Amino acid sequence: MPITTNIEVQNLLKEIAVYLNAKKLVKSNYESRLADDFSPIELLSLNEPDISKVLAYLLDPKASHAQGTLFLDEFCNTVRKLSPISEASESNPLPESFRLTSDTMVSTEVADSKSGRMDILLWDSKNALCIENKPWASDQDKQLFRYGETLQQGFQNWLLVYLSDHEPTEYSTYKDEEILKHTVQLSFSLMGTILLVAAHKAQALNVRYFVEIFAKYLKQNIAGEPKMTDDQIEQLIKENINSAKVISEAYEKLSKNSWNNFCAVLEGQCQQKYKGSVV
């Protein structure tokens, strides 16, 4: 294994420092347009039941968002394709034709066969989806096992959706194979993506804006996704002359690319302002 020298470490730290400085310049120039730190949902200090209420509201086809089954359809299409956590089965227990309709009932805090409560239950006469919302709390004893027993007794097609960034524990499923075959794990990042995909089809702009903010909260505050991807940051750095200049002066290996980016941006600005090209 090669030994990392002090010079290599210093060069790495220098490169990181330059990149962070360039990032600060980008943020100072684009903050008013991007407002990437803007997250009004944080002001509400949402807890687990609050998140469940918002999700239940969006998935309810009869709710006042007036988008019908838009969010419900996208959710069903996604969870139907997820593999169960059972090692003995790779196929989702829901049939390909599975869907919940505008007659679907949606409730929160639904009592199971014992003493627990299901966070969100979506159901009709034959089908049921139970969402166990776990942004922060740990599993309870036989929690999913109890929910599975309740659903198995009442519905023909059913699925437990464990909404969390990790799989449920044996403490919750009791290692029951039938429960494991009917349980899928859904990350908060994917839940946010489901909402965003559906929101882009929403006809009401106010609904779309709210869902985008809420989905961003799920992705960043719970799933821990960065506010901007490296590709987005690098693209903004390329488009910003001051950032390109900082990088160009800092280390030689990027000077050519930075200079080319600088020239391209400058030429584009001149063409836009003076309707001509830069020689």
N, C-alpha and C positions, 0 to 999 in steps of 0.2 A: 504494500500500500504506500503510495507516495506521501511524503511528509509535507504538510502545508507550511510554507515559510512565512515569516513575519511580513515580508513584502507583499505576498499574495493576500494575506489578511488585510493589510492596509489598503491595497488596491480594491478589494471587495468592499470594504467600509467606505472608501472614497466614492465608489460607484453607487452604492446605496444612498449616500448623502446627497450626491448630485441628483439622483432620481427623485428623492424626496423634495429637494428644492424646486426641481422642475414641476413636480406635482403641486406644490404650494402656489407656484406662479399660475398654473392652469386653473386651480381652484379660485384664486383671487380674480382671475379674468372672466371665469364662466359661472361663478357662484350665483350671480343675480339671475342668470337664465336657467340654470339647472336646479338650484336650491336642493341639492342632494341630501342635506342634513334635515330638511323639512319633513317632520313626521308627527303630525298633529295627533295621531292615535296614541302616541306615548303620553300625551297630556292626560289621557283618560285612565292611565294606570290599569290596564285591562288585567283581570285575573282569569283563571281557567274557565269558570262558568260564563264570564263575559264573552270570551272567544267562542265558546260553544253556542251562545245565543246568536252571535253574528253569523256564524256558519249555518246554523239551523235556519235563520232568517233568509239567507241567500239561497239555500237549497229548497226552501219551501215554495212550490209553484203558485201558491195562493197568496204569498206575501205582497206587501204594497210596493215592492220594487217593480212590479208589473211586467217582468220579463218572462213570466211563465216558467217553463221547465228549462230555460237556458242554462242556468248553473247546475241544475240537477242532472241534465243530460250529459254535460261534460264530465261531471263527477262519476256518474255511472259508467260511462265509456272508459274512463281511466282505471277505476278499481276492478272492473271486470277483466282487465288484461293483466293484472298483477298476479304473480305466483304466490301461492299460500306459503306460510312459513314452515309447513310440514316437510320433512325430508323425504317422506314416503310418497308424496304427490306433488307434481309440478303444474298440474292443471287447475285453473280456477274453478271452483264449484258452481259458479253461476253459468247458465247456458248462454250461448252467443246471442240469442234473441232477447236476453234480459234487458229490461228497461223499466223505470218507474215513470208513471204518467202524471198528468195534471190532477189526478184524483189522489195522489200520494199524500199521506198524513205525515206531519213532522212535529216531533215533540222533544223536549229536553228533560233531563232528570226523570227518566222513566224507570219505575221500580222493576227489579228482576224477581225471580222466584223466591229469593231469600231476603236479604236485607240491603242489597246494593241498589245503585241507580245508574242506568245507562245514560251517558252524557247526551247523545243525540240518537234518536230512532226515526228512521224513514221507513214507512211501511204502507202496504195495501193489503188486500185480502189474502194474497199468496206469497208475497215477497217482503223481505225486510233487510235493511242495512243498518247496522249498529256502529256508530262512530265513538270510539273511546279516545277522548282528547287528552293527551299527555304532554303538554309543553314543558312542565317542570316536575310534577308530582311523581312519586314512585308507585309501583304496582301494589295493589291490595291482594290479600290472600284469596286465591281462587276466583279473582275478579272476572276474567274472561271466561273461565270455566262456567261460572254461574250464568253469565250473559248468554253463552252458547246453549246451555240447557234450556233457558227460557225461549230462545228463538227456535230451537229445534222442535219444541213442543207446539209452537204456534204457526210455523210458516213452512211452505214447500221449498222455497229458495231463500237462503239467508247467507249473510256474510258479516263477519266482524272486521271492521276497519280500525286498526290500531294506529291512530294518528300520532306519530312520535318520530324522533330522529334515531331511534334504536328499536330493536325488536322487543316484544314482551318477554318477560321472564317466565321460567318454569313455575315460579311462585304464583303467577297469575293464571296460566293455562292448565296447570296441574299435569302437564305432559299428556293430556288427553288427545289421542290421535284424531278423533272426529272434530274436536275444537280446532286443532292445528290445521286441519284440511280446510277449515272454513274461516281462517284468520289470515289477513294480509296486513303488511306494515306499509303505511303511507307517510312519507316524510313531510315536514312543514314546507320545505322548498317545493316539492311537487304539488302540494295543496295550493300554494301560492300561484304556481304556474297554471293549475286548473282554473282558478278564479280569473287570472289574467287573460287566458285564452277565451273564456266565456265573456269577460267584460268587453273585449274588443268587438264583440258582436252585439253588445247591448245597444238598444236604440235610444235610451235615455242617457244623456251626457252626465247628469248628476249621479246616476247609478254607476256609470263607468268610472267616474273620478273617485267615488268612495271606495269601490272595489279595488281599484289600482293602489290606493293608499293603504288599504287593509292588507292586500296581498304583499305589498312591500314590507309591511310590519312583520308578517309571518316569515318572510324570507330573511330579513336582516336581523330583527330583534329576537327571533326564536331560533331559526335555522342557522343564523350566524353568517349569512352570505355577505361578502363585501358590498359596500354601497355602489362601487363601480368595478367592473372587471378590468384586468390588466390591459386587455385589448382596447377597451374604451378609453382608459387613461392614456395609453400610448398614442391613440389616435388624436386625442386632444392636445397632447404634447407636440405631435407633429404639426398640428394646425396652429400652434401658438409660437410666434416668432421668438419671443423672449425665452421660452423654455428651450427651444431648439438651440438658441445661442448659448445658454448656460451649459447644456450637454456638450455642445461642440467645443467649447473652450476647456471643458473639464478633463476629458480624456480622448486621446487621439483616435482610438479605434472606431468611435462613432462620429467623428468629425465630418467625414464624407457624406454619410447619410443625413446628418443634421443640416449640413450646408445645402444639400439637395432639397430637403424639406423646406428650408428657409427660402430658397430661390423659387420653389414651386408656389409657396404661399404668397410671396411678394409679387410674383408675376400675376397670380390670380387676382390679387387686390388691385394691381395696376390696370389690368384689363377691365376690371369692373368699374374703376373710377375714371380712367382715361380712355377706355375703349380701344386700347392698343396693346402691343406686346412689348416685352422687355428684351432687349438684345444682350 
